[in-house]
Amino acid sequence: MQEHKLEGSGALCVAQALHAHGIEHVYGVCGDHINALYAALYQVGIKLIGMRSESAAVQMADGYARATGRPAVAMVTGGPGHTNAITGLAVAHAAASPVILISGLTPVVQRHRGGQQVMEQARIAAPVTKQARELLHGDHLWEDIALAIRVALSGTPGPVSLSIPVDVLTGPAPVPARTHSQAPHGKPLSSGQLDAGVLERIRTLIGEARKPAVILGAQAWRPALPPGLLPALQEWNIPVFTVEQAQGMVPDEGGPGFGYADPFFNATFRELRQADLVILAGAHIDFHSCFGGPQLLDPTAKILQIHPDAARLEVCLPADIAVCADPAQALMLLAKKAPAHPEAAEWMASLMKRHASKASYWREMLDSLPKTPGSVHPLELCLALSRHATPRTGIVVDAGDFVHWPRTFFTARAPGHWMDASLMGNLGGSLPLAMGMQQAFPDDPVWAFVGDGGFGFYSWDLATAVELKLPIKVIVGNDRAWGIEKRLQLADYGHDTGCDLPDIRYDQYAELVGASGFHVNDRDTLDDVVASFVATPGPALLNVDIPQLAGRPLGDFKRY
């Protein structure tokens, strides 16, 4: 399509609206339905980042959106391009990430006349989005884009799917005389307030608690956090656990931050069973907190919930006080106006002692590890990598068995620098997520941990990291199996079926697509190989041969 053919078109209107709302780059995989959109992006100066799979395009957008709190856009063709992107939408939906997916669609004139790739794309995307629409007319495309961005950012953020037919993109679409202003980047403040009456009830609740604890969730985080939040929490001296995007808001180093709010991956969080007050700030009861079950929460414990989205209040368990308000601002106010009971200091001291025992836990476990020839245990790998970790190192952890070790071992130390695929159990997504994080923080090291099974899902997207010169470091734990399924099948049935994978040198594959490749299967050379791997300036992959059935740390806890 020549540039003059774009003038006044739906494709150009969409691109101009995206540009006006601060979108600087789009992640995508090309296809017939969206060629006009690609041309329009080029014309308005939006950079296109070409991926190798539609799901990875959405997940790289997701990684950028999670790291920055800003909306991110993925663009794919219709039909199978759209259905391939659904997994990425589901991941973004679970993470409450403001991603906009724009999919092409079969021309309107072919929809009920046997056209190729005809499907109701909005209905397919609806279960995993905040909003899913098919835009069958060009008259309001600018408004549609503005609305999508605001929906994605408002309340609890989440993905929006827009499907636009080819003939709408190539047909006329006016730019309105009065365009929508740029949507704010980040989460808008809730209008809810802690009025005097509610504040006094909260003061009483906190003042009576001997063992209060805060769970800081994704909706407490936004790009421009109040600068006084961390000092206020430190002075308040109430233990804080973090989950999802909130990880890193309060460093996981004890006093007041005690790490991941999930008992599967943080032994200190299991002490929540002793808490007599749980303050959910931008968080709600879910699988991380065992759905409020007695194995983690004392049934007599009080619950205070502060959340900007009324729909997320009192999920799973009723709260003693539930407030729809901005969590960060509310916590700062409570830290000043609702002091903790003096005996709460003893609770804080006991948690600090419990948290400090983590180092000895790892040392004792290391001494007890079996020495399997030709392999490196995941804990040995984590210890070797930890010598090179910085306060700004980004950690992205995949789903699977091997990744339980880095998920449990490494702490979150900076906002936007920790992402976990356990929300959806989406294998392989750590690679595109890490690429998005790396783009958001180009000067910070970013490490993606993935098993050999998971790496196969998005392995070709490593080529995009090479093209973009993203210096991500991918650590593949290679046990030549679908490790978690092999372990579960053996435990349940005494044998496993369909769980073994071929022995592939993924470091050699990395070199094939232009990344640096490293391989280690010997603990005696581990430190030297890791040092060279981390020091490599560009994208690199470390293939680590690990023993099968290495198990998982903290595996003694039952979530259900």
C-alpha positions as CSV (number, residue, x, y, z in Angstrom):
1,M,0.0,0.0,0.0
2,Q,1.5,3.3,-1.1
3,E,1.6,6.1,1.6
4,H,-1.0,8.1,-0.3
5,K,-3.3,5.1,-0.1
6,L,-3.1,5.2,3.7
7,E,-4.4,8.7,4.0
8,G,-7.8,8.8,5.7
9,S,-7.7,5.0,6.2
10,G,-8.7,3.0,9.2
11,A,-5.1,1.7,9.5
12,L,-3.7,5.2,9.7
13,C,-6.3,6.3,12.1
14,V,-5.4,3.4,14.4
15,A,-1.7,4.1,14.2
16,Q,-2.2,7.8,14.8
17,A,-4.4,7.1,17.8
18,L,-1.7,4.7,19.3
19,H,1.0,7.3,18.7
20,A,-1.1,10.0,20.3
21,H,-1.5,7.9,23.4
22,G,2.2,7.4,23.8
23,I,2.7,4.0,22.2
24,E,6.3,4.0,20.9
25,H,6.6,0.4,19.8
26,V,4.4,-2.5,18.9
27,Y,5.2,-6.3,19.1
28,G,4.0,-8.4,16.3
29,V,4.1,-11.2,13.7
30,C,3.2,-10.1,10.2
31,G,0.2,-11.4,8.2
32,D,-2.1,-10.5,5.3
33,H,-4.8,-9.0,7.5
34,I,-2.6,-6.4,9.1
35,N,-0.2,-5.3,6.3
36,A,-2.0,-1.9,6.1
37,L,-1.5,-1.5,9.9
38,Y,2.2,-2.3,9.5
39,A,2.5,0.3,6.8
40,A,0.7,2.9,9.0
41,L,3.0,2.2,11.9
42,Y,5.9,2.9,9.7
43,Q,4.4,6.2,8.5
44,V,3.7,7.5,12.0
45,G,7.0,6.5,13.5
46,I,6.0,3.6,15.8
47,K,8.7,1.0,15.9
48,L,7.7,-2.6,15.0
49,I,9.4,-5.4,16.9
50,G,8.9,-8.5,14.9
51,M,8.5,-11.8,16.9
52,R,8.5,-15.4,15.7
53,S,5.2,-16.4,17.4
54,E,2.0,-14.5,18.2
55,S,1.9,-15.7,21.8
56,A,5.5,-14.5,22.3
57,A,4.5,-11.1,20.8
58,V,1.8,-10.7,23.4
59,Q,4.1,-11.9,26.2
60,M,6.9,-9.5,25.3
61,A,4.3,-6.7,25.4
62,D,3.2,-8.1,28.7
63,G,6.7,-8.1,30.1
64,Y,7.2,-4.5,29.1
65,A,3.8,-3.5,30.6
66,R,4.5,-5.3,33.9
67,A,7.9,-3.7,34.2
68,T,6.7,-0.2,33.4
69,G,3.0,-0.1,34.3
70,R,2.5,1.5,30.9
71,P,0.1,0.0,28.2
72,A,1.8,-2.1,25.6
73,V,0.5,-3.2,22.2
74,A,0.8,-6.5,20.3
75,M,-0.4,-6.8,16.7
76,V,-1.2,-10.1,14.9
77,T,-3.0,-11.4,11.9
78,G,-6.5,-12.8,12.1
79,G,-7.6,-16.5,12.3
80,P,-4.8,-18.7,13.6
81,G,-2.7,-15.6,14.3
82,H,-5.4,-14.5,16.8
83,T,-5.9,-17.9,18.3
84,N,-2.1,-18.4,18.7
85,A,-2.1,-15.1,20.7
86,I,-4.8,-16.3,23.2
87,T,-2.2,-17.9,25.5
88,G,-0.4,-14.6,25.8
89,L,-3.7,-12.9,26.6
90,A,-4.4,-15.4,29.3
91,V,-1.0,-14.8,30.9
92,A,-1.5,-11.0,30.8
93,H,-5.0,-11.4,32.2
94,A,-3.7,-13.5,35.1
95,A,-1.0,-10.9,35.8
96,A,-3.4,-7.9,35.5
97,S,-1.2,-6.5,32.8
98,P,-2.4,-3.6,30.5
99,V,-1.8,-5.2,27.1
100,I,-3.7,-4.3,24.0
101,L,-3.9,-7.0,21.3
102,I,-4.9,-5.7,17.9
103,S,-5.8,-8.6,15.5
104,G,-6.7,-8.5,11.9
105,L,-10.0,-10.1,10.8
106,T,-11.5,-11.5,7.7
107,P,-13.2,-8.7,5.6
108,V,-16.8,-7.9,6.8
109,V,-18.2,-8.7,3.3
110,Q,-16.9,-12.3,3.6
111,R,-18.1,-13.1,7.2
112,H,-21.2,-15.1,6.3
113,R,-20.3,-16.1,2.7
114,G,-17.7,-18.8,3.3
115,G,-14.7,-16.5,3.7
116,Q,-11.3,-17.9,4.7
117,Q,-10.3,-17.8,8.4
118,V,-13.8,-16.6,9.5
119,M,-14.3,-16.8,13.2
120,E,-15.8,-14.8,16.0
121,Q,-12.5,-13.6,17.4
122,A,-14.0,-11.4,20.2
123,R,-15.9,-14.4,21.7
124,I,-12.6,-16.4,21.7
125,A,-10.7,-13.7,23.5
126,A,-13.5,-12.7,25.9
127,P,-12.7,-15.1,28.7
128,V,-9.1,-14.0,29.1
129,T,-9.5,-10.2,28.6
130,K,-11.2,-7.3,30.4
131,Q,-12.8,-6.4,27.1
132,A,-12.9,-8.1,23.6
133,R,-14.5,-6.4,20.6
134,E,-14.7,-6.7,16.9
135,L,-14.6,-3.2,15.3
136,L,-16.8,-3.6,12.2
137,H,-17.0,0.1,11.2
138,G,-14.3,2.7,10.8
139,D,-16.3,5.7,12.1
140,H,-15.1,5.5,15.7
141,L,-11.6,3.8,15.5
142,W,-9.9,6.6,17.3
143,E,-12.4,6.4,20.1
144,D,-12.1,2.7,20.2
145,I,-8.3,2.8,20.7
146,A,-8.6,5.4,23.4
147,L,-11.3,3.4,25.2
148,A,-9.2,0.2,25.0
149,I,-6.2,1.9,26.6
150,R,-8.4,3.3,29.4
151,V,-10.1,0.0,30.0
152,A,-6.7,-1.8,30.2
153,L,-5.4,0.7,32.8
154,S,-8.5,1.3,34.9
155,G,-9.4,-0.5,38.1
156,T,-7.6,-3.8,38.1
157,P,-5.6,-3.5,34.8
158,G,-5.7,-6.2,32.2
159,P,-5.6,-7.0,28.5
160,V,-8.0,-5.8,25.8
161,S,-8.5,-7.5,22.5
162,L,-9.6,-5.5,19.4
163,S,-10.2,-7.4,16.1
164,I,-10.4,-5.2,13.0
165,P,-11.4,-6.5,9.5
166,V,-9.2,-5.9,6.6
167,D,-11.8,-3.8,4.7
168,V,-12.2,-1.5,7.8
169,L,-8.4,-1.0,7.9
170,T,-8.2,-0.2,4.2
171,G,-11.5,1.8,4.2
172,P,-12.1,5.3,5.3
173,A,-11.9,6.3,9.0
174,P,-12.1,9.9,10.1
175,V,-9.9,11.3,12.8
176,P,-12.3,13.2,15.1
177,A,-11.9,17.0,15.4
178,R,-11.7,16.6,19.2
179,T,-9.5,13.7,20.0
180,H,-9.2,11.9,23.3
181,S,-6.3,13.1,25.4
182,Q,-3.4,10.8,26.2
183,A,-4.3,8.2,28.7
184,P,-2.2,8.4,31.9
185,H,0.6,5.9,32.2
186,G,0.2,3.9,35.3
187,K,-2.8,3.1,37.5
188,P,-5.2,6.0,38.1
189,L,-5.8,6.8,41.7
190,S,-9.0,5.5,43.2
191,S,-11.5,8.1,44.4
192,G,-12.1,6.1,47.6
193,Q,-10.9,7.8,50.8
194,L,-10.2,6.7,54.3
195,D,-12.6,9.0,56.0
196,A,-12.4,9.7,59.7
197,G,-14.9,7.0,60.7
198,V,-13.1,4.3,58.7
199,L,-9.7,5.4,59.8
200,E,-10.7,5.2,63.4
201,R,-11.9,1.6,62.9
202,I,-8.7,0.7,61.2
203,R,-6.6,2.3,64.0
204,T,-8.4,0.1,66.5
205,L,-7.9,-3.0,64.4
206,I,-4.1,-2.4,63.9
207,G,-3.6,-1.1,67.5
208,E,-5.0,-4.3,69.0
209,A,-3.0,-6.7,66.8
210,R,0.1,-8.3,68.3
211,K,1.1,-10.1,65.1
212,P,0.0,-8.0,62.1
213,A,1.3,-8.6,58.6
214,V,0.9,-6.9,55.3
215,I,0.6,-8.6,51.9
216,L,1.4,-6.1,49.2
217,G,-0.1,-7.1,45.9
218,A,0.1,-6.1,42.2
219,Q,-2.4,-3.3,42.5
220,A,-0.3,-1.5,45.1
221,W,2.4,-1.0,42.5
222,R,2.6,1.7,39.9
223,P,5.5,3.3,38.1
224,A,5.6,6.5,40.1
225,L,5.3,5.3,43.7
226,P,5.1,7.8,46.5
227,P,8.8,8.4,47.5
228,G,7.9,8.2,51.2
229,L,6.3,4.7,51.0
230,L,9.3,2.6,51.9
231,P,10.5,4.8,54.7
232,A,7.0,4.9,56.1
233,L,6.7,1.1,56.0
234,Q,10.1,0.8,57.7
235,E,9.1,3.1,60.5
236,W,5.7,1.4,60.9
237,N,7.7,-1.8,61.6
238,I,5.0,-4.3,60.5
239,P,6.2,-7.3,58.4
240,V,5.5,-7.0,54.7
241,F,5.3,-9.8,52.1
242,T,5.0,-9.1,48.4
243,V,3.5,-10.9,45.5
244,E,3.3,-10.5,41.7
245,Q,4.2,-7.0,40.4
246,A,4.6,-5.7,44.0
247,Q,7.7,-7.9,44.4
248,G,10.7,-5.6,44.7
249,M,8.6,-2.7,46.1
250,V,10.0,-3.6,49.5
251,P,13.3,-5.4,49.2
252,D,13.1,-9.0,50.4
253,E,15.8,-8.6,53.0
254,G,13.8,-8.5,56.3
255,G,12.7,-5.5,58.3
256,P,10.1,-4.9,56.9
257,G,10.3,-6.9,53.7
258,F,10.2,-10.7,54.0
259,G,9.8,-11.8,50.5
260,Y,7.4,-13.8,48.3
261,A,3.8,-14.0,49.7
262,D,3.6,-17.7,48.8
263,P,4.3,-20.6,51.2
264,F,5.5,-22.8,48.4
265,F,8.4,-20.5,47.8
266,N,9.1,-18.7,51.0
267,A,9.3,-20.5,54.4
268,T,9.0,-17.2,56.3
269,F,5.6,-16.6,54.8
270,R,4.4,-19.8,56.4
271,E,4.6,-18.0,59.7
272,L,1.5,-16.1,58.6
273,R,-0.3,-18.9,60.4
274,Q,0.5,-17.0,63.6
275,A,-0.8,-13.6,62.4
276,D,-3.8,-12.1,64.1
277,L,-4.3,-9.4,61.5
278,V,-3.6,-9.7,57.7
279,I,-3.6,-6.4,55.8
280,L,-4.2,-7.0,52.1
281,A,-2.9,-3.9,50.3
282,G,-3.6,-4.2,46.5
283,A,-3.9,-7.9,47.0
284,H,-6.7,-10.4,47.5
285,I,-7.0,-13.9,48.8
286,D,-6.2,-16.4,46.0
287,F,-4.1,-19.5,45.4
288,H,-0.9,-17.8,46.7
289,S,-2.6,-17.5,50.1
290,C,-4.2,-21.0,49.9
291,F,-7.6,-19.5,49.2
292,G,-7.7,-18.5,52.9
293,G,-7.4,-22.1,54.1
294,P,-6.4,-22.9,57.7
295,Q,-3.1,-24.3,56.7
296,L,-1.9,-20.7,56.2
297,L,-4.5,-18.4,57.8
298,D,-5.8,-18.7,61.3
299,P,-9.6,-18.7,61.0
300,T,-9.8,-16.2,63.9
301,A,-7.3,-13.7,62.2
302,K,-8.8,-10.3,61.3
303,I,-8.6,-9.1,57.7
304,L,-8.2,-5.5,56.5
305,Q,-8.3,-5.2,52.7
306,I,-7.5,-2.0,50.7
307,H,-7.9,-2.4,46.9
308,P,-8.6,0.1,44.1
309,D,-11.1,-2.3,42.5
310,A,-14.3,-3.1,44.4
311,A,-14.7,-6.3,42.4
312,R,-11.6,-7.7,44.1
313,L,-12.7,-6.9,47.6
314,E,-13.5,-9.9,49.9
315,V,-12.6,-12.6,47.4
316,C,-12.5,-16.1,49.1
317,L,-12.9,-14.6,52.6
318,P,-14.9,-11.7,54.1
319,A,-12.9,-8.9,55.5
320,D,-13.4,-7.2,58.8
321,I,-12.8,-3.9,57.0
322,A,-12.8,-3.6,53.2
323,V,-11.9,-0.2,51.6
324,C,-11.8,0.7,48.0
325,A,-8.9,3.1,47.9
326,D,-5.3,3.6,46.5
327,P,-3.3,1.0,48.5
328,A,0.1,2.9,48.5
329,Q,-1.4,6.1,49.6
330,A,-3.5,4.4,52.2
331,L,-0.5,2.5,53.7
332,M,1.4,5.8,54.0
333,L,-1.5,7.3,55.9
334,L,-1.9,4.3,58.1
335,A,1.9,4.2,58.9
336,K,1.5,7.7,60.3
337,K,-2.0,7.5,61.8
338,A,-2.3,3.8,63.0
339,P,0.7,2.8,65.0
340,A,1.2,-0.9,65.7
341,H,0.9,-2.4,69.2
342,P,4.2,-2.3,71.1
343,E,4.2,-6.1,71.3
344,A,4.3,-6.3,67.5
345,A,8.0,-5.5,67.7
346,E,8.5,-9.0,69.1
347,W,6.7,-10.5,66.2
348,M,8.9,-8.5,63.8
349,A,12.0,-9.7,65.6
350,S,10.9,-13.4,65.4
351,L,10.3,-13.1,61.7
352,M,13.7,-11.5,61.2
353,K,15.3,-14.5,63.0
354,R,13.3,-16.9,60.9
355,H,14.2,-15.1,57.6
356,A,17.9,-15.1,58.5
357,S,17.9,-18.9,58.8
358,K,17.4,-19.1,55.0
359,A,21.1,-19.0,54.4
360,S,21.8,-21.9,56.7
361,Y,19.0,-23.8,55.1
362,W,20.7,-23.6,51.7
363,R,24.1,-24.5,53.2
364,E,22.7,-27.6,54.9
365,M,20.9,-28.6,51.8
366,L,24.0,-28.2,49.7
367,D,25.9,-30.5,52.0
368,S,23.3,-33.2,51.6
369,L,23.0,-33.1,47.8
370,P,23.7,-36.3,45.9
371,K,26.7,-36.0,43.6
372,T,25.4,-37.0,40.2
373,P,28.2,-37.4,37.6
374,G,27.8,-35.3,34.5
375,S,25.3,-32.9,36.0
376,V,25.0,-29.8,38.2
377,H,22.3,-29.6,40.8
378,P,20.0,-26.5,40.5
379,L,21.0,-25.3,43.9
380,E,24.6,-25.3,43.0
381,L,23.7,-23.3,39.9
382,C,21.8,-20.7,41.9
383,L,24.7,-20.3,44.3
384,A,27.1,-19.8,41.5
385,L,24.8,-17.2,39.8
386,S,24.1,-15.4,43.1
387,R,27.8,-14.3,43.2
388,H,27.0,-12.1,40.2
389,A,23.6,-10.8,41.1
390,T,23.2,-7.1,41.7
391,P,20.4,-5.1,43.3
392,R,19.1,-4.3,39.8
393,T,19.2,-7.8,38.4
394,G,15.9,-8.8,36.9
395,I,14.6,-12.3,37.5
396,V,12.1,-14.0,35.3
397,V,11.1,-17.5,36.3
398,D,9.3,-19.9,34.0
399,A,6.8,-22.7,35.0
400,G,8.0,-26.2,35.6
401,D,10.2,-28.2,38.0
402,F,13.7,-26.8,37.6
403,V,12.6,-23.3,38.1
404,H,11.3,-23.9,41.6
405,W,14.9,-23.6,42.7
406,P,15.6,-20.1,41.4
407,R,12.1,-19.0,42.3
408,T,12.7,-19.9,45.9
409,F,16.4,-19.0,46.0
410,F,16.5,-15.5,44.5
411,T,14.9,-12.5,46.1
412,A,13.2,-9.5,44.6
413,R,15.2,-6.3,45.2
414,A,13.9,-3.7,42.8
415,P,10.4,-2.8,41.5
416,G,9.5,-4.3,38.1
417,H,12.5,-6.7,38.2
418,W,10.7,-9.9,39.2
419,M,8.2,-11.9,37.1
420,D,6.9,-15.3,37.8
421,A,5.1,-17.6,35.3
422,S,3.4,-19.6,38.1
423,L,0.3,-17.4,37.7
424,M,-0.7,-19.4,34.5
425,G,1.8,-22.2,34.5
426,N,2.7,-21.0,31.0
427,L,5.7,-23.0,29.8
428,G,8.4,-21.0,28.0
429,G,6.9,-17.6,28.6
430,S,9.9,-16.5,30.6
431,L,11.9,-15.8,27.4
432,P,9.5,-13.2,25.9
433,L,8.7,-11.8,29.3
434,A,12.4,-11.3,30.0
435,M,12.8,-9.6,26.6
436,G,10.1,-7.1,27.5
437,M,11.8,-6.5,30.9
438,Q,15.1,-6.0,29.3
439,Q,13.7,-3.5,26.8
440,A,12.2,-1.6,29.8
441,F,15.5,-1.7,31.7
442,P,18.2,-1.7,29.0
443,D,21.0,-1.1,31.5
444,D,20.1,-3.7,34.0
445,P,21.0,-7.4,33.8
446,V,18.0,-9.7,33.2
447,W,18.0,-13.4,33.8
448,A,15.4,-15.8,32.5
449,F,15.2,-19.3,34.0
450,V,13.5,-22.0,32.0
451,G,13.5,-25.8,31.7
452,D,14.4,-27.6,28.5
453,G,10.7,-28.5,27.8
454,G,9.6,-24.9,28.3
455,F,12.4,-23.5,26.2
456,G,11.0,-25.3,23.1
457,F,7.8,-23.2,23.1
458,Y,9.4,-19.9,22.2
459,S,13.0,-20.8,21.4
460,W,12.9,-19.0,18.0
461,D,12.1,-15.7,19.7
462,L,15.7,-15.8,21.0
463,A,16.5,-14.7,17.4
464,T,14.5,-11.5,18.0
465,A,16.6,-10.8,21.1
466,V,19.7,-11.1,18.9
467,E,18.2,-8.8,16.3
468,L,17.4,-6.2,19.0
469,K,20.7,-6.7,20.8
470,L,18.9,-7.4,24.1
471,P,21.6,-8.6,26.5
472,I,19.3,-11.1,28.3
473,K,20.8,-14.2,29.9
474,V,18.8,-17.3,29.5
475,I,19.5,-20.2,31.9
476,V,18.1,-23.6,30.6
477,G,17.9,-26.3,33.2
478,N,18.2,-29.4,31.0
479,D,17.0,-32.6,32.6
480,R,15.9,-34.2,29.3
481,A,12.4,-34.5,30.5
482,W,9.1,-32.8,31.2
483,G,10.4,-32.8,34.8
484,I,7.4,-31.9,36.8
485,E,5.1,-34.3,35.0
486,K,7.7,-37.1,35.3
487,R,8.0,-36.5,39.1
488,L,4.2,-36.3,39.5
489,Q,3.4,-39.4,37.4
490,L,6.0,-41.5,39.3
491,A,4.6,-40.4,42.6
492,D,1.0,-41.1,41.6
493,Y,1.3,-44.2,39.4
494,G,4.8,-45.7,39.9
495,H,5.8,-45.1,36.3
496,D,5.8,-42.3,33.8
497,T,4.6,-42.0,30.2
498,G,5.5,-39.4,27.6
499,C,7.8,-37.5,29.8
500,D,11.2,-38.0,28.3
501,L,12.8,-35.5,25.9
502,P,15.9,-35.8,23.7
503,D,19.3,-34.7,24.9
504,I,19.7,-31.4,23.0
505,R,22.5,-28.9,23.3
506,Y,20.5,-25.7,23.6
507,D,23.7,-23.7,23.8
508,Q,24.5,-24.8,20.2
509,Y,21.0,-23.8,19.1
510,A,21.6,-20.4,20.7
511,E,24.7,-20.0,18.6
512,L,22.7,-21.0,15.5
513,V,20.5,-17.9,15.9
514,G,23.3,-15.6,16.8
515,A,23.4,-15.6,20.6
516,S,26.4,-16.8,22.7
517,G,26.1,-20.3,23.9
518,F,27.6,-21.9,27.1
519,H,27.4,-25.4,28.4
520,V,28.2,-26.9,31.8
521,N,27.7,-30.3,33.3
522,D,30.5,-30.3,35.9
523,R,30.4,-28.6,39.2
524,D,34.2,-28.1,39.1
525,T,34.0,-25.8,36.1
526,L,30.6,-24.3,37.1
527,D,31.9,-21.0,38.6
528,D,34.2,-20.3,35.6
529,V,31.5,-21.0,33.1
530,V,28.9,-18.9,34.9
531,A,31.4,-16.0,35.2
532,S,32.0,-16.0,31.5
533,F,28.3,-16.4,30.7
534,V,27.2,-13.4,32.9
535,A,30.1,-11.2,31.5
536,T,29.1,-11.8,27.9
537,P,27.9,-8.4,26.5
538,G,25.0,-9.6,24.3
539,P,22.3,-12.2,24.5
540,A,23.5,-15.5,25.8
541,L,22.2,-18.9,26.8
542,L,23.6,-21.3,29.4
543,N,22.7,-24.9,29.0
544,V,23.0,-26.6,32.4
545,D,22.8,-30.4,32.5
546,I,20.8,-31.1,35.7
547,P,19.9,-34.5,37.2
548,Q,16.4,-35.8,36.6
549,L,14.0,-35.7,39.5
550,A,16.0,-33.1,41.4
551,G,12.9,-32.3,43.3
552,R,12.0,-28.9,44.6
553,P,12.8,-27.0,47.8
554,L,10.2,-26.4,50.4
555,G,8.2,-29.3,48.9
556,D,6.7,-30.3,52.3
557,F,3.8,-27.7,52.2
558,K,0.4,-28.6,50.9
559,R,-1.5,-25.8,49.3
560,Y,-4.9,-27.5,49.3
